[in-house]
Amino acid sequence: MSEAFEKIGDQISIPSPKQLVAQTIYNLKTEERIQQGIEEVKELDEEMTEHEWYRKNRDAILFVLGAGALMLLLSLSIILILILEYLSL
């Protein structure tokens, strides 16, 4: 009898914990899935070290710094043009 149970047990696939979690998330409604995903991302961000966070967000940080530098250069060039125009009169 135990051999029969072993054969049946070998044929039945037992889901892993990751598969169980994925299935429960899939069974949630769309809004609940989105909220669950947001919570998971927040948990991952909280577990990151500062160095990992900066490395992950490096492109966004460089984009913001580049945009700020461009705006600074544009404003300085406008001021310089206005001063030169004022002095030429």
Buried (B, 14 or more C-beta within 10 A) or exposed (E): EEEEEEEEEEEEEEEEEEEEEEEEEEEEEEEEEEEBEEEEEEEEEEEEEEEEEEEEEEEEEEEEEEEEEEEEEEEEEEEEEEEEEEEEE
